Amino acid sequence: MRTDFDYPNKDLLGPVVFRPSFNQFENINANQAWSLFFSAGQDDKVLGEQRELGNLFTNLLIAIGVTGTIWGIYFTGIIG
């Protein structure tokens, strides 16, 4: 049986966060961070190269946190 797969780098199939080329303590943007989160560390370019989608997810997370905090304070009777 012959296969056409030739993976010369043993780290090619592992998670991106453990590859020596990625793990050089470089800064990553929000889009790469969310891509790693959604793909469970397998790919840092799932969401593409633009930063807008990563910023959208970050702002949504902040908005959900702020809304939950305000809701909790209001309905526990501290302010209301």
N, C-alpha and C positions, 0 to 999 in steps of 0.2 A: 504494500500500500504506500502510495506516495502522497505527501501533502505539500501544498504550496506555501505553508506558513513558515516563515523564518524570522524568529524573534531573537536577534543577537543579544539584546539586553535583557538580563534576567529580571530587572525591576520594571519592565514594560507592562506586565500584567497586574502588578500590585496596585494598591491604593496610591494615589498621587501624593498624599501627604507624607508617605514614607520613602519616596524616591529621593535619591541624593541630589538630583538636579533641582528639585523643588524645595527641599528642606535646607535652605541656606540662610534662614532667618531673614528673608526678604519681606518687605511690606507687601501685603496684598490689598486689593481694593474690596469694597463691599460686594461687588458683583461676584468676584472670585470666592469670597467667603460664603455667600448664599449658594453658589453653585456647589461648593464642597458640602454644605449642609444638606441640600436637596439630593445630591448623588451619593451621600454617605462616604465622602472622601475619595470617590473614584475618579472624578473629573472636575477640574476647576474652570472649565470653559463651557459648561452646559447652557448657561444663560447668555452666552455670546460675549462680545468684547465691550459693548457699551455699558456705561456706569449707571444709566438711568433706572434700569430694572432693579439693580441692587439697592439703589437709594430708595426706590419705591417700597421694597420689602422692609428696609430699615425704618423708614418713616411710618409704615403701617404697624410695625411692632411697637414703636414708641407711642403711636396714637392709641393702640389697644391697651397698652400699659397705663397711660394717663387716664383714659376713659374708665378703665377698671378701678383705678385708684379713686377717682372722683365719685364713681358710682358707689364704691364701698363706703367712702366717707359720708356721702349723702344719706344712704339708706341705713347706716348704723345709728343715725340720730345725732352725730357729733355736730353737724352744721344745721340740718333740717329740723 
